[in-house]
Amino acid sequence: QGDAAAGKAKSAICAACHGANGKATIATYPNLAGQNYDYIVYALNAYKSGARSGGQAAIMQAQAAKLSAEDIANLAAYFSGL
Amino acid sequence: QGDAAAGKAKSAICAACHGANGKATIATYPNLAGQNYDYIVYALNAYKSGARSGGQAAIMQAQAAKLSAEDIANLAAYFSGL
């Protein structure tokens, strides 16, 4: 499992759409607070690999492309713990 | 906005993976409890249209294909209200 504190530090960019507390600022974007750790890791990897595509995925593909596996684990730990 | 009671009645199939209370039974599947209404509608329509594809999307495309716009609104009302 990742490091939630490191995930919080990394999450500044995410907050723009997903909210400072993991509650999305824009209604068509998902809340992340309390989401499943494994699902967050799955989704970020799917965006990073391009496996998840279509619709709003392009936004997340660009964001996920910059994330390391460690970043992904830390972000998942942070948001799943909210 | 949809009808949460009608959504609950329709949600029996969803519970198999997303849990009877919207907390996913399988860690790589998303929780739906308290998710944004508009995001749920967006995601179900993206699966229904095939706009969202790749990875686990195939499972949801099959499920969403059977849903009417009214079903989608009702399910979104139900899960967002949990």
Backbone of each chain as nested JSON, in Angstrom:
{
  "chains": [
    {"id": "A", "residues": [
      {"number": 1, "name": "GLN", "atoms": {"N": [0.85, -1.201, 0.0], "CA": [0.0, 0.0, 0.0], "C": [0.883, 1.249, 0.0]}},
      {"number": 2, "name": "GLY", "atoms": {"N": [0.403, 2.352, -0.558], "CA": [1.197, 3.571, -0.678], "C": [1.232, 4.382, 0.592]}},
      {"number": 3, "name": "ASP", "atoms": {"N": [1.856, 5.554, 0.497], "CA": [2.032, 6.449, 1.652], "C": [1.07, 7.621, 1.494]}},
      {"number": 4, "name": "ALA", "atoms": {"N": [0.078, 7.686, 2.361], "CA": [-0.974, 8.703, 2.222], "C": [-0.424, 10.122, 2.324]}},
      {"number": 5, "name": "ALA", "atoms": {"N": [0.574, 10.324, 3.195], "CA": [1.128, 11.682, 3.351], "C": [1.799, 12.122, 2.043]}},
      {"number": 6, "name": "ALA", "atoms": {"N": [2.558, 11.199, 1.456], "CA": [3.205, 11.525, 0.175], "C": [2.13, 11.731, -0.89]}},
      {"number": 7, "name": "GLY", "atoms": {"N": [1.055, 10.967, -0.795], "CA": [-0.047, 11.102, -1.746], "C": [-0.72, 12.45, -1.623]}},
      {"number": 8, "name": "LYS", "atoms": {"N": [-0.875, 12.905, -0.386], "CA": [-1.512, 14.219, -0.184], "C": [-0.676, 15.303, -0.828]}},
      {"number": 9, "name": "ALA", "atoms": {"N": [0.649, 15.208, -0.633], "CA": [1.545, 16.217, -1.207], "C": [1.432, 16.214, -2.732]}},
      {"number": 10, "name": "LYS", "atoms": {"N": [1.243, 15.024, -3.284], "CA": [1.201, 14.873, -4.751], "C": [-0.173, 15.289, -5.306]}},
      {"number": 11, "name": "SER", "atoms": {"N": [-1.177, 15.401, -4.42], "CA": [-2.558, 15.527, -4.903], "C": [-2.996, 16.949, -5.239]}},
      {"number": 12, "name": "ALA", "atoms": {"N": [-2.081, 17.913, -5.11], "CA": [-2.476, 19.309, -5.355], "C": [-3.131, 19.461, -6.736]}},
      {"number": 13, "name": "ILE", "atoms": {"N": [-2.546, 18.854, -7.735], "CA": [-3.094, 18.988, -9.1], "C": [-4.484, 18.355, -9.176]}},
      {"number": 14, "name": "CYS", "atoms": {"N": [-4.649, 17.245, -8.492], "CA": [-5.93, 16.503, -8.549], "C": [-7.072, 17.356, -7.981]}},
      {"number": 15, "name": "ALA", "atoms": {"N": [-6.697, 18.165, -6.962], "CA": [-7.73, 18.92, -6.246], "C": [-8.483, 19.88, -7.171]}},
      {"number": 16, "name": "ALA", "atoms": {"N": [-7.826, 20.293, -8.243], "CA": [-8.464, 21.251, -9.149], "C": [-9.807, 20.716, -9.638]}},
      {"number": 17, "name": "CYS", "atoms": {"N": [-9.864, 19.39, -9.899], "CA": [-11.114, 18.806, -10.401], "C": [-11.778, 17.919, -9.353]}},
      {"number": 18, "name": "HIS", "atoms": {"N": [-10.98, 17.197, -8.578], "CA": [-11.532, 16.222, -7.645], "C": [-11.754, 16.801, -6.254]}},
      {"number": 19, "name": "GLY", "atoms": {"N": [-11.435, 18.119, -6.092], "CA": [-11.72, 18.78, -4.815], "C": [-10.618, 18.581, -3.796]}},
      {"number": 20, "name": "ALA", "atoms": {"N": [-10.43, 19.557, -2.928], "CA": [-9.363, 19.498, -1.919], "C": [-9.61, 18.349, -0.954]}},
      {"number": 21, "name": "ASN", "atoms": {"N": [-10.879, 17.944, -0.805], "CA": [-11.185, 16.847, 0.132], "C": [-11.678, 15.613, -0.612]}},
      {"number": 22, "name": "GLY", "atoms": {"N": [-11.374, 15.539, -1.906], "CA": [-11.763, 14.357, -2.678], "C": [-13.218, 14.357, -3.113]}},
      {"number": 23, "name": "LYS", "atoms": {"N": [-13.888, 15.505, -2.88], "CA": [-15.269, 15.652, -3.346], "C": [-15.211, 16.577, -4.569]}},
      {"number": 24, "name": "ALA", "atoms": {"N": [-15.519, 16.026, -5.725], "CA": [-15.286, 16.731, -6.983], "C": [-15.944, 18.104, -7.03]}},
      {"number": 25, "name": "THR", "atoms": {"N": [-15.205, 19.042, -7.588], "CA": [-15.707, 20.412, -7.715], "C": [-16.685, 20.511, -8.884]}},
      {"number": 26, "name": "ILE", "atoms": {"N": [-16.582, 19.561, -9.822], "CA": [-17.427, 19.58, -11.025], "C": [-18.246, 18.297, -11.026]}},
      {"number": 27, "name": "ALA", "atoms": {"N": [-19.567, 18.442, -11.16], "CA": [-20.473, 17.315, -10.901], "C": [-20.27, 16.129, -11.839]}},
      {"number": 28, "name": "THR", "atoms": {"N": [-19.694, 16.38, -13.017], "CA": [-19.488, 15.245, -13.936], "C": [-18.152, 14.561, -13.696]}},
      {"number": 29, "name": "TYR", "atoms": {"N": [-17.411, 15.027, -12.658], "CA": [-16.165, 14.347, -12.285], "C": [-16.412, 13.54, -11.031]}},
      {"number": 30, "name": "PRO", "atoms": {"N": [-15.74, 12.387, -10.89], "CA": [-16.007, 11.533, -9.734], "C": [-15.389, 12.039, -8.431]}},
      {"number": 31, "name": "ASN", "atoms": {"N": [-16.136, 11.817, -7.349], "CA": [-15.534, 11.967, -6.026], "C": [-14.503, 10.857, -5.875]}},
      {"number": 32, "name": "LEU", "atoms": {"N": [-13.419, 11.127, -5.148], "CA": [-12.404, 10.105, -4.898], "C": [-12.342, 9.733, -3.425]}},
      {"number": 33, "name": "ALA", "atoms": {"N": [-12.928, 10.583, -2.588], "CA": [-12.862, 10.333, -1.147], "C": [-13.491, 8.975, -0.829]}},
      {"number": 34, "name": "GLY", "atoms": {"N": [-12.74, 8.126, -0.144], "CA": [-13.26, 6.831, 0.284], "C": [-13.411, 5.812, -0.827]}},
      {"number": 35, "name": "GLN", "atoms": {"N": [-12.856, 6.131, -2.004], "CA": [-12.94, 5.159, -3.107], "C": [-12.021, 3.968, -2.762]}},
      {"number": 36, "name": "ASN", "atoms": {"N": [-12.206, 2.839, -3.39], "CA": [-11.365, 1.668, -3.11], "C": [-9.936, 1.885, -3.596]}},
      {"number": 37, "name": "TYR", "atoms": {"N": [-8.958, 1.575, -2.723], "CA": [-7.527, 1.703, -3.063], "C": [-7.236, 0.978, -4.378]}},
      {"number": 38, "name": "ASP", "atoms": {"N": [-7.635, -0.274, -4.47], "CA": [-7.294, -1.065, -5.671], "C": [-7.959, -0.489, -6.923]}},
      {"number": 39, "name": "TYR", "atoms": {"N": [-9.167, 0.1, -6.739], "CA": [-9.839, 0.658, -7.917], "C": [-9.093, 1.898, -8.407]}},
      {"number": 40, "name": "ILE", "atoms": {"N": [-8.64, 2.729, -7.468], "CA": [-7.9, 3.934, -7.857], "C": [-6.621, 3.541, -8.601]}},
      {"number": 41, "name": "VAL", "atoms": {"N": [-5.897, 2.543, -8.054], "CA": [-4.667, 2.078, -8.717], "C": [-5.015, 1.533, -10.103]}},
      {"number": 42, "name": "TYR", "atoms": {"N": [-6.087, 0.735, -10.176], "CA": [-6.509, 0.169, -11.462], "C": [-6.809, 1.287, -12.465]}},
      {"number": 43, "name": "ALA", "atoms": {"N": [-7.611, 2.272, -12.018], "CA": [-8.057, 3.33, -12.942], "C": [-6.873, 4.181, -13.405]}},
      {"number": 44, "name": "LEU", "atoms": {"N": [-5.992, 4.573, -12.471], "CA": [-4.846, 5.408, -12.87], "C": [-3.941, 4.652, -13.841]}},
      {"number": 45, "name": "ASN", "atoms": {"N": [-3.743, 3.366, -13.592], "CA": [-2.926, 2.581, -14.522], "C": [-3.613, 2.426, -15.877]}},
      {"number": 46, "name": "ALA", "atoms": {"N": [-4.945, 2.312, -15.852], "CA": [-5.689, 2.191, -17.119], "C": [-5.594, 3.491, -17.918]}},
      {"number": 47, "name": "TYR", "atoms": {"N": [-5.612, 4.628, -17.231], "CA": [-5.436, 5.908, -17.933], "C": [-4.006, 6.016, -18.436]}},
      {"number": 48, "name": "LYS", "atoms": {"N": [-3.043, 5.603, -17.582], "CA": [-1.618, 5.733, -17.928], "C": [-1.286, 4.868, -19.148]}},
      {"number": 49, "name": "SER", "atoms": {"N": [-1.862, 3.677, -19.205], "CA": [-1.56, 2.765, -20.324], "C": [-2.412, 3.087, -21.556]}},
      {"number": 50, "name": "GLY", "atoms": {"N": [-3.45, 3.904, -21.353], "CA": [-4.341, 4.201, -22.468], "C": [-5.447, 3.167, -22.612]}},
      {"number": 51, "name": "ALA", "atoms": {"N": [-5.458, 2.164, -21.692], "CA": [-6.497, 1.118, -21.758], "C": [-7.866, 1.744, -21.571]}},
      {"number": 52, "name": "ARG", "atoms": {"N": [-7.948, 2.755, -20.683], "CA": [-9.226, 3.458, -20.512], "C": [-9.195, 4.692, -21.405]}},
      {"number": 53, "name": "SER", "atoms": {"N": [-10.158, 4.739, -22.299], "CA": [-10.149, 5.854, -23.257], "C": [-11.589, 6.291, -23.507]}},
      {"number": 54, "name": "GLY", "atoms": {"N": [-11.747, 7.36, -24.257], "CA": [-13.081, 7.832, -24.6], "C": [-13.595, 8.835, -23.591]}},
      {"number": 55, "name": "GLY", "atoms": {"N": [-14.466, 9.705, -24.045], "CA": [-15.101, 10.681, -23.165], "C": [-14.08, 11.54, -22.447]}},
      {"number": 56, "name": "GLN", "atoms": {"N": [-14.187, 11.602, -21.148], "CA": [-13.309, 12.468, -20.353], "C": [-11.934, 11.849, -20.115]}},
      {"number": 57, "name": "ALA", "atoms": {"N": [-11.715, 10.623, -20.636], "CA": [-10.469, 9.913, -20.312], "C": [-9.235, 10.691, -20.761]}},
      {"number": 58, "name": "ALA", "atoms": {"N": [-9.376, 11.464, -21.824], "CA": [-8.2, 12.17, -22.346], "C": [-7.59, 13.072, -21.278]}},
      {"number": 59, "name": "ILE", "atoms": {"N": [-8.449, 13.673, -20.483], "CA": [-7.936, 14.56, -19.417], "C": [-7.061, 13.763, -18.465]}},
      {"number": 60, "name": "MET", "atoms": {"N": [-7.572, 12.592, -18.07], "CA": [-6.856, 11.795, -17.067], "C": [-5.639, 11.1, -17.671]}},
      {"number": 61, "name": "GLN", "atoms": {"N": [-5.713, 10.79, -18.963], "CA": [-4.543, 10.128, -19.576], "C": [-3.329, 11.05, -19.467]}},
      {"number": 62, "name": "ALA", "atoms": {"N": [-3.558, 12.357, -19.691], "CA": [-2.451, 13.315, -19.628], "C": [-1.912, 13.41, -18.206]}},
      {"number": 63, "name": "GLN", "atoms": {"N": [-2.8, 13.388, -17.24], "CA": [-2.367, 13.485, -15.841], "C": [-1.633, 12.204, -15.421]}},
      {"number": 64, "name": "ALA", "atoms": {"N": [-2.215, 11.072, -15.756], "CA": [-1.641, 9.797, -15.29], "C": [-0.291, 9.514, -15.946]}},
      {"number": 65, "name": "ALA", "atoms": {"N": [-0.108, 10.041, -17.152], "CA": [1.149, 9.781, -17.86], "C": [2.344, 10.262, -17.049]}},
      {"number": 66, "name": "LYS", "atoms": {"N": [2.125, 11.269, -16.201], "CA": [3.232, 11.872, -15.431], "C": [3.483, 11.146, -14.121]}},
      {"number": 67, "name": "LEU", "atoms": {"N": [2.64, 10.147, -13.809], "CA": [2.734, 9.516, -12.488], "C": [3.564, 8.238, -12.515]}},
      {"number": 68, "name": "SER", "atoms": {"N": [4.403, 8.081, -11.501], "CA": [5.15, 6.829, -11.341], "C": [4.248, 5.837, -10.609]}},
      {"number": 69, "name": "ALA", "atoms": {"N": [4.668, 4.58, -10.582], "CA": [3.901, 3.556, -9.856], "C": [3.807, 3.949, -8.379]}},
      {"number": 70, "name": "GLU", "atoms": {"N": [4.88, 4.548, -7.868], "CA": [4.895, 4.963, -6.458], "C": [3.895, 6.104, -6.231]}},
      {"number": 71, "name": "ASP", "atoms": {"N": [3.893, 7.071, -7.162], "CA": [2.919, 8.169, -7.067], "C": [1.498, 7.597, -7.017]}},
      {"number": 72, "name": "ILE", "atoms": {"N": [1.24, 6.642, -7.905], "CA": [-0.102, 6.054, -8.01], "C": [-0.486, 5.381, -6.696]}},
      {"number": 73, "name": "ALA", "atoms": {"N": [0.442, 4.636, -6.11], "CA": [0.149, 3.964, -4.83], "C": [-0.098, 5.004, -3.731]}},
      {"number": 74, "name": "ASN", "atoms": {"N": [0.716, 6.063, -3.74], "CA": [0.565, 7.093, -2.687], "C": [-0.754, 7.843, -2.831]}},
      {"number": 75, "name": "LEU", "atoms": {"N": [-1.122, 8.198, -4.073], "CA": [-2.395, 8.898, -4.302], "C": [-3.575, 8.001, -3.916]}},
      {"number": 76, "name": "ALA", "atoms": {"N": [-3.464, 6.717, -4.241], "CA": [-4.545, 5.779, -3.894], "C": [-4.68, 5.674, -2.38]}},
      {"number": 77, "name": "ALA", "atoms": {"N": [-3.531, 5.656, -1.676], "CA": [-3.578, 5.572, -0.205], "C": [-4.238, 6.824, 0.359]}},
      {"number": 78, "name": "TYR", "atoms": {"N": [-3.859, 7.974, -0.224], "CA": [-4.415, 9.236, 0.282], "C": [-5.929, 9.315, 0.075]}},
      {"number": 79, "name": "PHE", "atoms": {"N": [-6.376, 9.175, -1.157], "CA": [-7.808, 9.354, -1.438], "C": [-8.667, 8.257, -0.815]}},
      {"number": 80, "name": "SER", "atoms": {"N": [-8.178, 7.03, -0.794], "CA": [-9.001, 5.949, -0.222], "C": [-9.163, 6.142, 1.277]}},
      {"number": 81, "name": "GLY", "atoms": {"N": [-8.205, 6.913, 1.869], "CA": [-8.282, 7.136, 3.316], "C": [-9.134, 8.324, 3.711]}},
      {"number": 82, "name": "LEU", "atoms": {"N": [-9.621, 9.076, 2.738], "CA": [-10.433, 10.255, 3.095], "C": [-11.856, 9.884, 3.501]}}
    ]},
    {"id": "B", "residues": [
      {"number": 1, "name": "GLN", "atoms": {"N": [-33.773, 15.075, -12.108], "CA": [-33.145, 14.03, -11.28], "C": [-34.041, 12.794, -11.265]}},
      {"number": 2, "name": "GLY", "atoms": {"N": [-33.442, 11.598, -11.097], "CA": [-34.195, 10.344, -11.139], "C": [-34.908, 10.046, -9.835]}},
      {"number": 3, "name": "ASP", "atoms": {"N": [-35.518, 8.86, -9.784], "CA": [-36.297, 8.411, -8.615], "C": [-35.491, 7.336, -7.884]}},
      {"number": 4, "name": "ALA", "atoms": {"N": [-35.009, 7.69, -6.7], "CA": [-34.115, 6.789, -5.963], "C": [-34.792, 5.455, -5.632]}},
      {"number": 5, "name": "ALA", "atoms": {"N": [-36.086, 5.482, -5.319], "CA": [-36.763, 4.224, -4.972], "C": [-36.793, 3.292, -6.182]}},
      {"number": 6, "name": "ALA", "atoms": {"N": [-37.095, 3.868, -7.351], "CA": [-37.091, 3.051, -8.574], "C": [-35.671, 2.586, -8.867]}},
      {"number": 7, "name": "GLY", "atoms": {"N": [-34.695, 3.444, -8.549], "CA": [-33.292, 3.081, -8.759], "C": [-32.887, 1.925, -7.875]}},
      {"number": 8, "name": "LYS", "atoms": {"N": [-33.363, 1.95, -6.634], "CA": [-33.029, 0.86, -5.705], "C": [-33.566, -0.462, -6.253]}},
      {"number": 9, "name": "ALA", "atoms": {"N": [-34.8, -0.422, -6.746], "CA": [-35.406, -1.651, -7.278], "C": [-34.583, -2.171, -8.456]}},
      {"number": 10, "name": "LYS", "atoms": {"N": [-34.061, -1.239, -9.239], "CA": [-33.318, -1.611, -10.451], "C": [-31.893, -2.07, -10.119]}},
      {"number": 11, "name": "SER", "atoms": {"N": [-31.434, -1.761, -8.904], "CA": [-30.002, -1.917, -8.593], "C": [-29.597, -3.325, -8.159]}},
      {"number": 12, "name": "ALA", "atoms": {"N": [-30.543, -4.25, -8.153], "CA": [-30.217, -5.605, -7.675], "C": [-29.01, -6.176, -8.436]}},
      {"number": 13, "name": "ILE", "atoms": {"N": [-29.005, -6.031, -9.732], "CA": [-27.896, -6.58, -10.532], "C": [-26.587, -5.893, -10.16]}},
      {"number": 14, "name": "CYS", "atoms": {"N": [-26.653, -4.606, -9.944], "CA": [-25.434, -3.818, -9.642], "C": [-24.778, -4.299, -8.349]}},
      {"number": 15, "name": "ALA", "atoms": {"N": [-25.642, -4.727, -7.418], "CA": [-25.133, -5.086, -6.083], "C": [-24.137, -6.239, -6.153]}},
      {"number": 16, "name": "ALA", "atoms": {"N": [-24.253, -7.047, -7.174], "CA": [-23.354, -8.203, -7.278], "C": [-21.899, -7.76, -7.238]}},
      {"number": 17, "name": "CYS", "atoms": {"N": [-21.603, -6.633, -7.885], "CA": [-20.213, -6.141, -7.909], "C": [-20.031, -4.879, -7.071]}},
      {"number": 18, "name": "HIS", "atoms": {"N": [-21.033, -4.004, -7.072], "CA": [-20.89, -2.722, -6.393], "C": [-21.4, -2.768, -4.957]}},
      {"number": 19, "name": "GLY", "atoms": {"N": [-21.857, -3.931, -4.498], "CA": [-22.283, -4.091, -3.103], "C": [-23.712, -3.655, -2.871]}},
      {"number": 20, "name": "ALA", "atoms": {"N": [-24.38, -4.264, -1.922], "CA": [-25.786, -3.958, -1.618], "C": [-25.919, -2.522, -1.116]}},
      {"number": 21, "name": "ASN", "atoms": {"N": [-24.837, -1.967, -0.547], "CA": [-24.895, -0.59, -0.025], "C": [-24.003, 0.344, -0.832]}},
      {"number": 22, "name": "GLY", "atoms": {"N": [-23.649, -0.075, -2.051], "CA": [-22.838, 0.785, -2.91], "C": [-21.366, 0.758, -2.58]}},
      {"number": 23, "name": "LYS", "atoms": {"N": [-20.98, -0.167, -1.672], "CA": [-19.556, -0.35, -1.365], "C": [-19.134, -1.647, -2.058]}},
      {"number": 24, "name": "ALA", "atoms": {"N": [-18.248, -1.502, -3.026], "CA": [-17.935, -2.616, -3.916], "C": [-17.468, -3.862, -3.171]}},
      {"number": 25, "name": "THR", "atoms": {"N": [-17.961, -5.002, -3.646], "CA": [-17.592, -6.288, -3.035], "C": [-16.197, -6.699, -3.493]}},
      {"number": 26, "name": "ILE", "atoms": {"N": [-15.764, -6.162, -4.628], "CA": [-14.464, -6.519, -5.196], "C": [-13.626, -5.239, -5.258]}},
      {"number": 27, "name": "ALA", "atoms": {"N": [-12.411, -5.291, -4.7], "CA": [-11.627, -4.074, -4.459], "C": [-11.259, -3.32, -5.736]}},
      {"number": 28, "name": "THR", "atoms": {"N": [-11.236, -4.02, -6.87], "CA": [-10.877, -3.312, -8.1], "C": [-12.113, -2.704, -8.773]}},
      {"number": 29, "name": "TYR", "atoms": {"N": [-13.278, -2.835, -8.113], "CA": [-14.49, -2.178, -8.641], "C": [-14.779, -0.961, -7.795]}},
      {"number": 30, "name": "PRO", "atoms": {"N": [-15.328, 0.097, -8.412], "CA": [-15.557, 1.322, -7.65], "C": [-16.757, 1.249, -6.704]}},
      {"number": 31, "name": "ASN", "atoms": {"N": [-16.566, 1.926, -5.548], "CA": [-17.727, 2.187, -4.702], "C": [-18.61, 3.183, -5.46]}},
      {"number": 32, "name": "LEU", "atoms": {"N": [-19.919, 3.079, -5.272], "CA": [-20.841, 4.028, -5.908], "C": [-21.559, 4.879, -4.878]}},
      {"number": 33, "name": "ALA", "atoms": {"N": [-21.525, 4.444, -3.616], "CA": [-22.234, 5.176, -2.56], "C": [-21.704, 6.603, -2.491]}},
      {"number": 34, "name": "GLY", "atoms": {"N": [-22.61, 7.576, -2.588], "CA": [-22.233, 8.982, -2.466], "C": [-21.489, 9.553, -3.652]}},
      {"number": 35, "name": "GLN", "atoms": {"N": [-21.452, 8.789, -4.739], "CA": [-20.78, 9.323, -5.95], "C": [-21.647, 10.455, -6.516]}},
      {"number": 36, "name": "ASN", "atoms": {"N": [-21.077, 11.31, -7.336], "CA": [-21.852, 12.426, -7.913], "C": [-22.9, 11.918, -8.895]}},
      {"number": 37, "name": "TYR", "atoms": {"N": [-24.134, 12.447, -8.754], "CA": [-25.247, 12.073, -9.65], "C": [-24.832, 12.242, -11.112]}},
      {"number": 38, "name": "ASP", "atoms": {"N": [-24.317, 13.426, -11.446], "CA": [-23.974, 13.703, -12.857], "C": [-22.866, 12.779, -13.349]}},
      {"number": 39, "name": "TYR", "atoms": {"N": [-21.931, 12.419, -12.454], "CA": [-20.843, 11.536, -12.889], "C": [-21.394, 10.139, -13.195]}},
      {"number": 40, "name": "ILE", "atoms": {"N": [-22.301, 9.664, -12.355], "CA": [-22.884, 8.328, -12.585], "C": [-23.63, 8.313, -13.921]}},
      {"number": 41, "name": "VAL", "atoms": {"N": [-24.414, 9.379, -14.168], "CA": [-25.155, 9.458, -15.44], "C": [-24.158, 9.494, -16.594]}},
      {"number": 42, "name": "TYR", "atoms": {"N": [-23.1, 10.317, -16.436], "CA": [-22.078, 10.431, -17.484], "C": [-21.446, 9.056, -17.766]}},
      {"number": 43, "name": "ALA", "atoms": {"N": [-21.034, 8.378, -16.683], "CA": [-20.315, 7.105, -16.849], "C": [-21.214, 6.033, -17.478]}},
      {"number": 44, "name": "LEU", "atoms": {"N": [-22.456, 5.927, -17.004], "CA": [-23.354, 4.908, -17.562], "C": [-23.628, 5.185, -19.032]}},
      {"number": 45, "name": "ASN", "atoms": {"N": [-23.804, 6.462, -19.386], "CA": [-24.012, 6.788, -20.797], "C": [-22.757, 6.518, -21.622]}},
      {"number": 46, "name": "ALA", "atoms": {"N": [-21.585, 6.74, -21.022], "CA": [-20.334, 6.479, -21.748], "C": [-20.159, 4.975, -21.99]}},
      {"number": 47, "name": "TYR", "atoms": {"N": [-20.566, 4.173, -21.02], "CA": [-20.51, 2.719, -21.227], "C": [-21.553, 2.305, -22.264]}},
      {"number": 48, "name": "LYS", "atoms": {"N": [-22.749, 2.894, -22.164], "CA": [-23.859, 2.528, -23.06], "C": [-23.501, 2.859, -24.51]}},
      {"number": 49, "name": "SER", "atoms": {"N": [-22.851, 4.017, -24.71], "CA": [-22.505, 4.449, -26.078], "C": [-21.219, 3.79, -26.557]}},
      {"number": 50, "name": "GLY", "atoms": {"N": [-20.476, 3.201, -25.617], "CA": [-19.203, 2.611, -26.001], "C": [-18.067, 3.621, -25.953]}},
      {"number": 51, "name": "ALA", "atoms": {"N": [-18.4, 4.877, -25.565], "CA": [-17.352, 5.918, -25.497], "C": [-16.291, 5.53, -24.483]}},
      {"number": 52, "name": "ARG", "atoms": {"N": [-16.725, 4.911, -23.371], "CA": [-15.751, 4.43, -22.4], "C": [-15.47, 2.963, -22.687]}},
      {"number": 53, "name": "SER", "atoms": {"N": [-14.223, 2.696, -22.958], "CA": [-13.877, 1.315, -23.346], "C": [-12.531, 0.957, -22.73]}},
      {"number": 54, "name": "GLY", "atoms": {"N": [-12.152, -0.279, -22.89], "CA": [-10.858, -0.722, -22.376], "C": [-10.96, -1.273, -20.969]}},
      {"number": 55, "name": "GLY", "atoms": {"N": [-10.08, -2.168, -20.616], "CA": [-10.015, -2.741, -19.269], "C": [-11.334, -3.361, -18.858]}},
      {"number": 56, "name": "GLN", "atoms": {"N": [-11.82, -2.938, -17.723], "CA": [-13.046, -3.527, -17.179], "C": [-14.316, -2.987, -17.843]}},
      {"number": 57, "name": "ALA", "atoms": {"N": [-14.158, -2.062, -18.81], "CA": [-15.344, -1.396, -19.375], "C": [-16.289, -2.387, -20.047]}},
      {"number": 58, "name": "ALA", "atoms": {"N": [-15.73, -3.468, -20.57], "CA": [-16.584, -4.418, -21.3], "C": [-17.715, -4.933, -20.407]}},
      {"number": 59, "name": "ILE", "atoms": {"N": [-17.381, -5.127, -19.135], "CA": [-18.41, -5.637, -18.198], "C": [-19.559, -4.636, -18.118]}},
      {"number": 60, "name": "MET", "atoms": {"N": [-19.179, -3.363, -17.962], "CA": [-20.205, -2.34, -17.76], "C": [-20.934, -2.002, -19.058]}},
      {"number": 61, "name": "GLN", "atoms": {"N": [-20.242, -2.152, -20.197], "CA": [-20.924, -1.86, -21.468], "C": [-22.122, -2.798, -21.622]}},
      {"number": 62, "name": "ALA", "atoms": {"N": [-21.925, -4.071, -21.243], "CA": [-23.012, -5.048, -21.376], "C": [-24.167, -4.685, -20.444]}},
      {"number": 63, "name": "GLN", "atoms": {"N": [-23.822, -4.249, -19.238], "CA": [-24.873, -3.884, -18.287], "C": [-25.604, -2.607, -18.731]}},
      {"number": 64, "name": "ALA", "atoms": {"N": [-24.83, -1.62, -19.119], "CA": [-25.438, -0.322, -19.464], "C": [-26.294, -0.419, -20.72]}},
      {"number": 65, "name": "ALA", "atoms": {"N": [-25.937, -1.345, -21.592], "CA": [-26.691, -1.469, -22.854], "C": [-28.168, -1.749, -22.587]}},
      {"number": 66, "name": "LYS", "atoms": {"N": [-28.453, -2.353, -21.438], "CA": [-29.846, -2.752, -21.13], "C": [-30.615, -1.637, -20.448]}},
      {"number": 67, "name": "LEU", "atoms": {"N": [-29.937, -0.516, -20.144], "CA": [-30.577, 0.531, -19.331], "C": [-31.177, 1.636, -20.199]}},
      {"number": 68, "name": "SER", "atoms": {"N": [-32.377, 2.068, -19.82], "CA": [-32.991, 3.225, -20.487], "C": [-32.456, 4.484, -19.812]}},
      {"number": 69, "name": "ALA", "atoms": {"N": [-32.717, 5.628, -20.422], "CA": [-32.3, 6.907, -19.838], "C": [-32.938, 7.062, -18.459]}},
      {"number": 70, "name": "GLU", "atoms": {"N": [-34.18, 6.583, -18.328], "CA": [-34.888, 6.692, -17.048], "C": [-34.228, 5.792, -16.003]}},
      {"number": 71, "name": "ASP", "atoms": {"N": [-33.865, 4.566, -16.414], "CA": [-33.146, 3.663, -15.495], "C": [-31.876, 4.343, -14.997]}},
      {"number": 72, "name": "ILE", "atoms": {"N": [-31.14, 4.956, -15.931], "CA": [-29.858, 5.583, -15.596], "C": [-30.073, 6.708, -14.59]}},
      {"number": 73, "name": "ALA", "atoms": {"N": [-31.096, 7.526, -14.808], "CA": [-31.385, 8.625, -13.877], "C": [-31.774, 8.065, -12.509]}},
      {"number": 74, "name": "ASN", "atoms": {"N": [-32.577, 7.008, -12.515], "CA": [-33.026, 6.428, -11.23], "C": [-31.863, 5.793, -10.465]}},
      {"number": 75, "name": "LEU", "atoms": {"N": [-30.993, 5.076, -11.188], "CA": [-29.839, 4.458, -10.526], "C": [-28.906, 5.533, -9.98]}},
      {"number": 76, "name": "ALA", "atoms": {"N": [-28.72, 6.6, -10.744], "CA": [-27.848, 7.693, -10.282], "C": [-28.435, 8.341, -9.033]}},
      {"number": 77, "name": "ALA", "atoms": {"N": [-29.757, 8.503, -9.015], "CA": [-30.402, 9.105, -7.835], "C": [-30.195, 8.193, -6.627]}},
      {"number": 78, "name": "TYR", "atoms": {"N": [-30.354, 6.887, -6.861], "CA": [-30.224, 5.941, -5.756], "C": [-28.808, 5.926, -5.18]}},
      {"number": 79, "name": "PHE", "atoms": {"N": [-27.816, 5.675, -6.028], "CA": [-26.445, 5.523, -5.513], "C": [-25.883, 6.844, -4.984]}},
      {"number": 80, "name": "SER", "atoms": {"N": [-26.197, 7.951, -5.638], "CA": [-25.66, 9.227, -5.15], "C": [-26.246, 9.586, -3.792]}},
      {"number": 81, "name": "GLY", "atoms": {"N": [-27.402, 9.004, -3.512], "CA": [-28.037, 9.311, -2.227], "C": [-27.607, 8.406, -1.101]}},
      {"number": 82, "name": "LEU", "atoms": {"N": [-26.774, 7.411, -1.382], "CA": [-26.339, 6.509, -0.291], "C": [-25.239, 7.138, 0.568]}}
    ]}
  ]
}
